[in-house]
């Protein structure tokens, strides 16, 4: 859902406007509090993600070995065995 970003944007815009209306002479009056709103939102979202264990969603290719790796995750050998006992 994309509504979270729209809500945060609306909240930050409202804070900036309120700060500028409260102090007409200072053009940057609302930017400090609006930055605090953004930082607080990021901390809450990251904290929620860490506490709930939410991570990236799996895709159809997750779990399939890549061409340069075996199913165990080890690099695929292209030159044959590299064990010292197999060398002449």
C-alpha positions in Angstrom: 0.0 0.0 0.0 1.2 3.4 -0.9 -1.0 5.4 1.4 1.6 5.6 4.2 3.8 7.8 2.1 1.0 10.1 1.2 0.0 10.5 4.8 3.5 11.3 5.9 3.9 13.8 3.1 0.7 15.5 4.1 1.8 15.6 7.7 5.2 17.1 6.9 3.6 19.7 4.6 1.2 20.7 7.3 4.0 21.0 9.8 6.1 23.2 7.4 3.1 25.4 6.7 2.2 25.8 10.3 5.8 26.7 11.2 5.9 29.3 8.4 2.6 30.9 9.4 3.7 31.0 13.1 6.9 32.9 12.2 6.3 34.9 9.0 9.8 36.5 9.0 11.6 33.2 9.1 11.2 31.2 5.8 12.7 28.1 7.3 10.7 28.1 10.5 8.8 24.9 9.8 11.7 22.8 8.4 13.2 21.8 11.7 10.0 20.3 13.1 9.2 18.7 9.8 12.6 17.0 9.7 11.8 15.7 13.2 8.6 14.2 11.9 10.4 12.5 9.1 13.1 11.1 11.4 10.5 9.9 13.9 8.6 8.2 11.1 11.7 6.4 9.9 12.6 5.2 13.4 9.1 3.9 14.0 9.0 2.1 10.7 12.4 0.5 11.1 11.7 -0.4 14.7 8.5 -2.1 13.6 10.3 -4.0 10.8 13.0 -5.2 13.2 10.6 -6.2 15.9 8.2 -8.1 13.6 11.0 -9.7 11.5 9.6 -8.3 8.3 12.0 -8.6 5.5 12.0 -8.5 1.7 9.4 -10.7 0.1 10.5 -13.9 -1.7 10.4 -13.9 -5.5 10.0 -16.9 -7.8 13.7 -17.2 -8.3 14.6 -17.3 -4.6 16.0 -20.6 -3.6 17.2 -21.5 -7.1 21.0 -21.8 -7.4 22.6 -19.2 -9.6 24.6 -20.4 -12.6 27.9 -19.8 -10.7 26.8 -21.6 -7.5 25.7 -25.1 -6.7 22.6 -25.9 -4.7 24.6 -25.8 -1.5 25.6 -22.3 -2.2 29.3 -23.1 -2.8 31.0 -21.7 -5.9 30.7 -24.0 -8.9 34.0 -25.5 -10.0 34.8 -25.2 -13.7 38.4 -26.6 -13.7 37.7 -29.9 -12.0 38.8 -31.1 -8.5 41.4 -28.9 -6.8 42.3 -31.4 -4.0 46.0 -31.9 -3.5 45.7 -35.7 -3.6 44.3 -35.6 -7.2 47.2 -33.7 -8.6 50.0 -35.7 -10.1 
